[in-house]
Amino acid sequence: MNAEELYKKGMDYSHAGNIDQAFPYFVKAANQGHPDAQAYLGYIYEFGYGVTKDLQKAAYWKKKYEENPNKE
């Protein structure tokens, strides 16, 4: 799956209320450079949505998003 497909699959799980299944898709998409997945991981870690709250990881993913030339 490419980054967009991974992100969309993650969003499908997230919208269905299953962040545990969504999370690996967001990580894979973010690691492939998908800006929305990077931003969403920042949010997930900042607020502890389905994961242990981790402000260092939140900052990492937010920075990746900010530096991503493909973001809109």
C-alpha positions as CSV (number, residue, x, y, z in Angstrom):
1,M,0.0,0.0,0.0
2,N,1.2,3.5,-0.7
3,A,1.1,6.3,1.9
4,E,-2.3,7.7,0.9
5,E,-3.9,4.2,1.0
6,L,-2.4,3.6,4.4
7,Y,-3.6,6.9,5.7
8,K,-7.1,6.4,4.4
9,K,-7.3,2.9,5.9
10,G,-6.2,4.4,9.2
11,M,-8.8,7.0,9.0
12,D,-11.5,4.4,8.2
13,Y,-10.5,2.6,11.4
14,S,-10.3,5.8,13.4
15,H,-13.7,7.0,12.3
16,A,-15.1,3.6,13.3
17,G,-13.7,4.2,16.8
18,N,-10.9,1.7,16.5
19,I,-7.7,3.6,17.1
20,D,-5.8,0.4,18.0
21,Q,-6.3,-0.8,14.4
22,A,-5.8,2.6,12.9
23,F,-2.5,3.4,14.6
24,P,-0.2,1.1,12.7
25,Y,-1.6,2.5,9.4
26,F,-0.9,6.1,10.5
27,V,2.7,5.1,11.5
28,K,3.4,3.4,8.2
29,A,1.9,6.3,6.2
30,A,3.8,8.9,8.3
31,N,7.1,7.1,7.9
32,Q,6.4,7.1,4.1
33,G,6.1,10.9,4.3
34,H,2.3,11.4,4.3
35,P,1.9,14.9,5.9
36,D,-1.6,14.3,7.3
37,A,-0.6,11.1,8.9
38,Q,2.4,12.9,10.5
39,A,0.1,15.7,11.8
40,Y,-2.4,13.1,13.1
41,L,0.3,11.2,14.9
42,G,1.3,14.4,16.6
43,Y,-2.3,14.9,17.8
44,I,-2.6,11.2,18.9
45,Y,0.6,11.5,21.0
46,E,-0.2,15.0,22.3
47,F,-3.5,14.0,23.7
48,G,-2.9,10.3,24.4
49,Y,-5.6,9.2,22.0
50,G,-5.4,5.4,22.1
51,V,-1.7,5.6,23.2
52,T,0.2,6.7,26.2
53,K,0.5,10.5,26.1
54,D,4.1,11.4,24.9
55,L,4.9,15.0,24.3
56,Q,8.3,14.2,22.9
57,K,6.8,12.0,20.2
58,A,4.1,14.5,19.6
59,A,6.7,17.2,19.0
60,Y,8.7,14.9,16.7
61,W,5.7,14.2,14.4
62,K,4.5,17.8,14.4
63,K,8.0,18.9,13.3
64,K,8.0,16.3,10.6
65,Y,4.7,17.7,9.4
66,E,5.9,21.3,9.5
67,E,9.0,20.4,7.5
68,N,7.2,18.3,5.0
69,P,7.2,20.0,1.6
70,N,4.1,18.1,0.5
71,K,1.7,19.5,3.1
72,E,-1.1,21.7,2.0
